[in-house]
Amino acid sequence: MTIITDEYMRQMQEKSKEYCVCILKTTPRRAQTGMKRFVTEHNRRNFVLRVQGPLSILLQVSDGSTLNGVCIFDMSAEEVKKFLDEDPAIKEGIFTYELHVARGFPGDALPR
């Protein structure tokens, strides 16, 4: 078993930084006719942010619940809110969101 010392934990905590976690939820409007184009543009915006770097982690939830996704942004909550408020699917009422400020370790990633 790996031993983690108090000193190691202090060093790691000093390296942590703030991120913004977005919880995206689906509304009943998602099932209405004509909504697919808004969702497609929403997805395109997410791909752009992934390529540009501020969207660090994007998890689509596929368990049939109203929870649609969890995203981790390397941006302030205020910046994420401005971006999301211009999202076509959010403006159309297809998705709602919650933002949470969180701390994490730069370089953490999903396993390959």
N, C-alpha and C positions, 0 to 999 in steps of 0.2 A: 504494500500500500504506500502511496505517495504521502510524504509528510509535508504539510503546509505550516510554515512557521508564522508567528505574529509579524515578524519583520517582512516576510514575503507579502502578507496580506496588506500591510501598510503601504508597501511600495506599489502594489497593484492598485489599491484604492486611490493613490495619488495620480495614477495614469488614467483613471476613469474620466469620462467626459459626458456631457449632456447630449441626449438625443430626444427626438420627439416620436412617440408611438401613436399611430393612428389606428383606431378600431372602426372599420367600415361596416355598416349594416344596410341590408336591403329592405326597401319598403314595398308595399303592395303594388306600387306603380311599375315595378320591374316587369310584371306579368302583362302589362297593357300593350296593346298593339303599337308598333312604331318606336319602342324604347331601345331596340337593339342598336340603332345607329348612335345613340348617346353613350351606351355602354362601350361600343367599339372605340369611340373617341376618348372615353375615359381610360380605356386600356392603352391606347396609343400614347396618351400623356404619361402614363406610368412607365412605359418602355423608354420614352425620352428621358425621364428622370433617372431611370436605372443607368442608361448609357452615360448621361452627364455626371452621375455620381451622387446626387443628394438623396436618392432613394436606395438605401443600403440593403434592406431586406424587404421582400414582398412575399407574403403568404396568402394564397387564395384559400378560403375555407370552403370545403365541399361536403359538409356533413348534413346538408338539407335545412340548416337553421337559418335565421335571419342574419347571422354573422357572415359577412361576405369576405372580409380580409383583414389582415393585420400587417401594417407597414411600419418600418423603422426608418425615419428620416434623419439625415445628418444636416438638419436645419433647425432653427428655433421654432417653437410652437406658433409664434406670430407669423413667420414666413410660410409655414405649412398651411395655416388657416387661410392666408391670402391666396395661396395657390389652389387649395381645395374649393374655396368659395367661387372660383372661376371655372371649376370642373363642370363640363356640360351635363353629366349624369347627376351630379349633386344639385346643380341649378334646376334641373328638371324634376327633382324630388324622387329620383330612383334610389339614391343612396343617402344616408345620413352618416355622420361621423362623430367620434369623440377623440380628443387629443389629450395625451398624457406626457408630461416631461419625465424622462427616465435617465438613469445613468448606466453606462456600460463601458466595456473595454474596447478601444479602437483595435481593429483587426479581427475581432470575433467574427465568425462566419458559420454558415450552415455546413454540415459535413458533406463531402462530395459523394 
